[in-house]
Amino acid sequence: MPDKRIIVGIISGILLSFFSVAMFTMWASLIELQDFFGSNIVKIFYILLLDNFRYDPSFVSGNLYEFFSPQLLAWLLVGFLSGSIAKGRKRGILIAIVIVIIDLLLWVIVGIVIGEDMFALFQDMNLVLTIGGIISALIGGSGGGLIGGAVSGPYQG
């Protein structure tokens, strides 16, 4: 049976990932959700998950201010929190990557359920944006997990 710290770290990381991007965009995504609030609750979850994987191509432009996009900072926060709960560098990175994968799977599944054209996200320029969002989530999550796991100290099982 998995350790309680792993389970709590994964659950808290997934719950934080719904609102973490909104914290770094001055709650702009939650203001966008007001348009959908009465219509479809599943669409709201889709938009919250989509915000985690939005990617700005200026991310690699070399400007330090643009380098720290809200999504990267949000994933650093999620990784740091879950890594510090799990204790240990390896466990922090592992849990952060698991959270990114679970969020990615939830995003695709909820998108299919609401009838969103998920195939369009993997065509033409959208492919670069989608893959870029996934890679930045993995970089931010694993970096935050590494830092959080290192700060909390080694795991003593």
C-alpha positions as CSV (number, residue, x, y, z in Angstrom):
1,M,0.0,0.0,0.0
2,P,1.4,3.5,-0.9
3,D,2.5,5.8,1.8
4,K,-0.1,8.3,3.2
5,R,2.2,11.1,2.3
6,I,2.2,10.2,-1.4
7,I,-1.6,10.0,-1.5
8,V,-2.1,13.3,0.3
9,G,0.6,14.9,-1.9
10,I,-1.1,13.8,-5.1
11,I,-4.6,14.8,-3.9
12,S,-3.5,18.2,-2.7
13,G,-1.5,18.8,-5.8
14,I,-4.5,18.0,-8.1
15,L,-6.8,20.2,-6.1
16,L,-4.3,23.1,-6.1
17,S,-3.7,22.7,-9.9
18,F,-7.3,23.7,-10.6
19,F,-6.8,27.2,-9.2
20,S,-3.0,27.7,-9.3
21,V,-2.9,29.3,-12.7
22,A,-5.7,31.7,-11.7
23,M,-3.5,32.9,-8.8
24,F,-0.8,33.9,-11.2
25,T,-3.1,35.6,-13.7
26,M,-4.8,37.8,-11.2
27,W,-7.9,35.5,-11.3
28,A,-8.5,36.2,-15.0
29,S,-9.5,32.6,-15.7
30,L,-12.0,32.6,-12.9
31,I,-13.5,35.8,-14.3
32,E,-13.8,34.0,-17.7
33,L,-15.6,31.2,-15.9
34,Q,-18.4,33.5,-14.9
35,D,-19.7,33.3,-18.5
36,F,-20.1,29.5,-18.2
37,F,-21.1,29.3,-14.5
38,G,-24.8,28.6,-14.9
39,S,-24.6,26.5,-18.0
40,N,-22.3,23.5,-17.7
41,I,-20.3,22.4,-14.7
42,V,-18.2,20.0,-16.8
43,K,-17.2,22.9,-19.1
44,I,-15.9,24.8,-16.0
45,F,-13.6,21.8,-15.1
46,Y,-12.5,21.7,-18.7
47,I,-11.5,25.4,-18.7
48,L,-9.7,25.0,-15.3
49,L,-7.7,22.1,-16.6
50,L,-7.0,23.8,-20.0
51,D,-5.5,26.7,-18.2
52,N,-2.8,24.4,-16.8
53,F,-1.6,23.5,-20.3
54,R,-1.8,26.8,-22.1
55,Y,1.5,27.8,-23.7
56,D,2.8,31.2,-24.9
57,P,5.4,30.9,-27.6
58,S,7.2,33.9,-26.2
59,F,8.2,31.5,-23.4
60,V,11.5,30.9,-25.3
61,S,12.1,34.4,-26.5
62,G,14.9,35.1,-24.0
63,N,13.1,37.8,-22.1
64,L,13.3,36.8,-18.4
65,Y,10.0,38.4,-17.6
66,E,8.2,36.3,-20.3
67,F,10.1,33.2,-19.3
68,F,8.2,32.9,-16.0
69,S,4.7,32.4,-17.5
70,P,1.8,31.9,-15.1
71,Q,1.5,28.2,-16.0
72,L,5.2,27.6,-15.2
73,L,4.9,29.4,-11.9
74,A,1.7,27.5,-11.1
75,W,3.3,24.2,-11.8
76,L,6.3,25.2,-9.7
77,L,3.9,25.9,-6.8
78,V,2.0,22.6,-7.3
79,G,5.3,20.7,-7.4
80,F,6.7,22.4,-4.4
81,L,3.6,21.8,-2.3
82,S,3.3,18.1,-3.3
83,G,7.0,17.5,-3.0
84,S,7.2,19.1,0.4
85,I,4.3,16.9,1.6
86,A,6.0,13.7,0.1
87,K,9.4,14.4,1.6
88,G,12.5,13.5,-0.4
89,R,13.8,14.7,-3.8
90,K,13.0,11.6,-5.8
91,R,9.5,11.3,-4.3
92,G,8.8,15.0,-4.9
93,I,9.7,14.7,-8.6
94,L,7.8,11.5,-9.0
95,I,4.6,12.9,-7.4
96,A,4.8,16.1,-9.4
97,I,5.1,14.1,-12.7
98,V,2.2,11.9,-11.6
99,I,0.1,15.0,-10.9
100,V,0.9,16.4,-14.4
101,I,-0.1,13.1,-16.0
102,I,-3.3,12.9,-14.0
103,D,-4.2,16.5,-14.9
104,L,-3.4,15.8,-18.6
105,L,-5.6,12.7,-18.6
106,L,-8.4,14.5,-16.8
107,W,-8.2,17.3,-19.4
108,V,-8.5,15.0,-22.3
109,I,-11.3,12.9,-20.8
110,V,-13.3,16.0,-19.8
111,G,-12.7,17.5,-23.2
112,I,-14.1,14.3,-24.9
113,V,-17.1,14.2,-22.5
114,I,-18.2,17.8,-23.3
115,G,-17.6,17.3,-27.1
116,E,-14.6,19.5,-27.5
117,D,-12.5,19.0,-30.6
118,M,-9.4,17.5,-29.0
119,F,-8.0,16.4,-32.3
120,A,-7.6,20.1,-33.3
121,L,-5.2,20.6,-30.4
122,F,-2.8,18.2,-32.1
123,Q,-2.7,19.8,-35.5
124,D,-0.7,22.5,-37.1
125,M,0.4,25.4,-34.8
126,N,-1.8,24.0,-32.1
127,L,0.5,21.0,-31.8
128,V,3.4,23.3,-30.9
129,L,1.2,25.0,-28.3
130,T,-0.1,21.8,-26.8
131,I,3.2,20.0,-26.6
132,G,4.8,23.2,-25.3
133,G,2.2,23.4,-22.5
134,I,2.8,19.8,-21.6
135,I,6.5,20.2,-21.5
136,S,6.4,23.4,-19.5
137,A,4.0,21.6,-17.0
138,L,6.5,18.8,-16.7
139,I,9.5,21.1,-16.2
140,G,7.7,23.3,-13.7
141,G,6.1,20.4,-11.8
142,S,9.3,18.4,-11.6
143,G,11.4,21.4,-10.7
144,G,8.9,22.4,-7.9
145,G,8.8,18.8,-6.7
146,L,12.6,18.7,-6.6
147,I,12.8,21.9,-4.6
148,G,9.9,20.9,-2.3
149,G,11.3,17.5,-1.7
150,A,14.8,18.8,-0.9
151,V,13.5,21.5,1.4
152,S,11.4,19.1,3.4
153,G,14.3,16.8,4.0
154,P,14.9,13.2,3.1
155,Y,12.2,10.5,3.4
156,Q,12.7,8.3,6.3
157,G,10.5,5.3,5.7
